[in-house]
Amino acid sequence: MNISAEHMPIIISGIAFLCMLLVIAGIVLYMRYGKKKEALIQKIRKEGKKADIAYEDVSSFQTGGWVQNRVLGFLSSLGQKVSTKEKAVDYSKLRPLFLKAGLRHENTPNVFMGAKALLMVLLPLCVFLVRIVFPNLVLPARQLTAVLVVLAMVGFYLPNLWLRLKISKRKETILKGFPDALDLMVVCVEAGMGLDSTITRVAKEIELNNKMLSDELTLYNLEMRAGKLRKDALKNLAMRTDVDEVNNLVTLLLQTEKFGTSVGQALTVYSDTMRTQRFQRAEEMAAKIPTKLLFPLVLFIFPALFVVILGPAVISIVRAFSKGI
């Protein structure tokens, strides 16, 4: 069977397309298999040791795959090398931020500092790679120096930005599940359960819906079991979550404990307030929708409508003028 030279590009393109399709399909199947395997491992761990959050944190830090373990190990060693004894003050300032972001592993500060140092070097190196790819692109010495300095600063502060975004996202997740958890607390307290047993029960019930809030409540229970005072455990809970509603709940519980008032009645009133605030927050978001839709309407939808409506008329006018000429 003879193949002409004209059909060779089509055949080669088809073979390349099939190869890429097979590679992508293999990657997708491998990722799905990894997710299923990880879900099975997590299920076995939860069945074997549900309340051991410290073990889960260490395992999640170390069982993310061979590549991830190598990268984290390299960043950790790099962070230890670039850090000095004076950095202990910075670590004490960063530790609450790591707790608010849900990063409880003891090696997190070293990985964080290693990522800052690595990005501070890698981003300026991208400029030299661009110059190698595009040799005709030449910048003056001053502009090149300014670009390198800016990229180094961006690489140094990029992990801080990522940490802030992670904290913000985690706070939103906790805030979404907090009203439901508060309603469950009211039900448990009114059923005659104590405060600590109530929090333990609520942490188990909301584990599937809001894992982050469940972990924080479980950590509170572990601190209480370790012998910490309830006041200190509640304050640590408020510090780790960094949500105003949780801070108000902690203040409420501390006041009820101090003055001896009814915990159930206080939680009922606060739960009604939280439900009202949730409705008001939803109404506020709904009221902002028209303003947020204005920009995409003007930029994307209106031009398309103008083209569809006025396009035929413009074409007819142009044809009429061309025939007249």
N, C-alpha and C positions, 0 to 999 in steps of 0.2 A: 504493500500500500504506500504509494508515494504521496507525500505531503508537500504542497507548494509552499514557497517562501512567504506568500501573502497570508497564509493561515497560521504561520508559526507564532506571531505575536499574540494572536487570540488564544492559541493553545497554551502558550507559556503563561499568559495572564490567568487563564482558567485553572491551571495547575497551581500557580501561586495563591490564587484565591482559595482553592480547596485546602492547601497546606495551612494557610492562615486560619481558615475556619476550623480545621482539626486542632490546631494549637490552642485557639481560644476555647473550643469545647473542652479540651483536656484541662485547661486551667480552671474553667468554671466547675467541672466535675471534681477536680482536686480540692477546690475551695469548699464545695458543698460537703465533700467527705470529711474535710478538716473540721467544719462547723458541727457536723453530726457527732464526730468523735469527741470534740470538746464539750458538746452538750451532754453526751453520755458520761464523760469523766466528771463534769460538774454535778450531775445527778447522783452519781455514786458517792461523791464527796459529801453532798448534802445529806444523803441517807446515813452515811457513816458518822459524820460529825457536823451537825447543823449549826451549832452555836460558836464554833471555832473560827471566828472571822480573821484572826491573825494568821492562822494556817492558810486560809483562802487567799489572803493578800500575798503571802510569800509564794504560794503556788502559782497564782496568776502572774506574778512577776517573773517566775522561772520556767513556766511551762507554756510559753507562747510560741514554740517552734525553735528549731536550731538556729535559724537566721536571727530571730528576734533576741534570743539569749546571747548570741555573739555580739550583736549590736549593743545591747544593754550592758554587757560585760565590758566592751570596749569603752563605752561612754562613762561607765563607773570608774574604770582605771584612769581614764583621762581626767575625770573630775577630781580624783584623789591627787593626781600630779599637779594640776593647776591650782588646787586649793592650798591655802596656808593656814596657820593657826589663827590668824586674824579673821579668817572667814567664818569662824565659829559664831561670831556675832551675827553675821548675815544669815547663817543657818537658823539661829534662834528666831530671826525675824521671818524667815521663809517657812519654818515648820508649821505655823498656823495656816498659812496659805495652802500648803500641801494637804493638811487635814481637811480644809474646806473644799479642796478639789477631790477628796476621796483617795489620796495617795498616802498610804500609811506605811509603806515599806521603809525600813531603816536606811536603805541604800538610795532612796529617792533624791536627796540633796546632791550626792555625787553624780548621779546620772544627769540631773538638771544642770549642774555646772559644766559637766562634760559636753552636753548638747550646746550650751552657750559658747564654749570655746571652739567646738568643731564648726558651728555655723559661722562664727566670726572669721574663721579661716577659709571655709569653703566658698562663701559668697564672693569675696574678692577674687578667688581663683577662677570663678566663672567668667570674669572679665578677660582673663588671659586665654581661656578656652574660646571665647568669642573672637578674640583677635587672631587665634590660630585658624578658626573656621573662615573668618572674613579678614584676610590679610590686608585688604584695601581700606578697612575701617581703621583710621588713625586718629587718635585724640591728642591734643596738646598735653604737656606734662602736668600743668595745673589742673586741668579738667580730669585727667586720669587719676591724679592723687585724690581729688575731691570725691570722685566716684568710688574709689577704693575705700576711703574713710567712711562714706555714707553706708556702703554695703557692709562694712565691718560692724558699724553701729547697729544696723538693722539685724544682722545675724546675732549680735549680742543680746538685743532686747526682744527678739522674736519668741524665745521660750517664755519670757514674761507675759507676752501677749497671749500665747497659747494657754498659759496657766490661768490668766484672768478669764478667758473665754470658757475654759473648762469649769471654773468656779461659777460663772454666771449660768451656764447650762445646767449644772448640778442644782443650783438654787431654784431654778425654774421647775425642775423635775420634782424636787422635794415639796415646793409650794403647791404643785398640782395635786399631790397625794395627801397633803396635810389635812384638809377639811374632812376627807373620808376617814382618815385615822383618828381625828378628833371625835367624830361621831361614834366610832367604835369604842373609843375610850369612855365616852359618856354612857354608852350601853353597858359596858363592863362594870363601871363604877356603880351605876344604878342597880346592877344585878348583885352587888354586895362584894365585889372583888376589891382587893387593896390596890394601891397605886402602882407598886412594883409589879405585881402579878398582872395588872391591867396592861402595863406597857409591854410586858413579855408576850401576852396574848395578842396584842395589836401588832407587834413586830412579826409574829408568825402569820397572822391573817393577811397582812398587806405585802408579804414577801413577793408574791407573783405580780402584783400591780405596781408596786413601787419599791424596787430592791434597795435603792439608796437610803430612803427613809427607814426601811426595815433594818438595814445594817446599823444605822445610827442609834436606833432604839435598842438593838441587841447589844451594841457597845455600852450603852447606859446600863443595861442589866449586868453585863460582865463587870463593869466598874463597881456596881453595888455588891456583887458577889465577892469581889476582891477586897471589900471592906472600906471602900471610899464612902464618905458622907454623901447623903442624898443631895445636899446643897451643892457640893462640888461636882457631883456627877451631872446634875441638871445644868450647871454653868458650862461644863465641858460640852454637853449636848448642844447648848445654844451657840457656843463658839464654833463647833465643827460644822453646824448647818448654816450659820450666818444668815438666817431668814428672820425677818422682823416678827412674823407670826409665831415662830417657835420661841423667839426671845420673849414675846409677850406671854406665851403659855408658861415658860419657865418662871417668869416674874410672878405670874398668878399662882402657880403651885407653891413657890417659896412664901408668898404672903399668906396663903391658906394654912401652910404648915406653921408659920410664925404666930398667926393670930388665932389658930384653932377653928377656923370656919369650915363649912361643909365643902369638901372637894367636889362632890357630885353636882351641887348647885352651881358652884363657880364654873365648872366645865360645861354645864348646860347653857349658862348665859354666854360663855365665850364661844361655844359651838354655834349658837344662833347668830352671834356677831360675825363669825367667820363665814357662815352661809350667806348672810347679807352682803358681805364684802365680795364673795365669789360672784354673786349676781351682779353687783355693781361693776366688778372687773369685766365681766362678760358684756355688759351694756356699754362700757367704755370702749372695748375693742370693736364692738359692732358699730359704734358711732364714728370710729376712726376709719372704717372701711371706705366710705365715699372719698375721703381726702386721699387715701393711699391709692385708690383706683384712678384718680385724676391724671397722674403722670403717665401710666401705661396707656390710658385712653387717648391722651393727646399725642403721644409719641408713636403708638403702634396701630391702634384701632381706627382713629379718625383718618389718617392718611390712606389706609386701605379702603375705607368707605368712600372717600373722595375719588379714589381711582376707579372703584366699581361704579359709582353714580355718575361722575362727570367724564369718565373715560370714553364711553361711546359718543357723547355729545362733542367732545373735543376732536375725536377721530372724524366725525361727520363734518364738522366745521373745516378741518384741515383738508378733507377731500373736496369740499365745495369750493374752497379758495384755490386749490390746485387745478380743478376743472375750469374755474373762471379765468385763471391766468393762461 
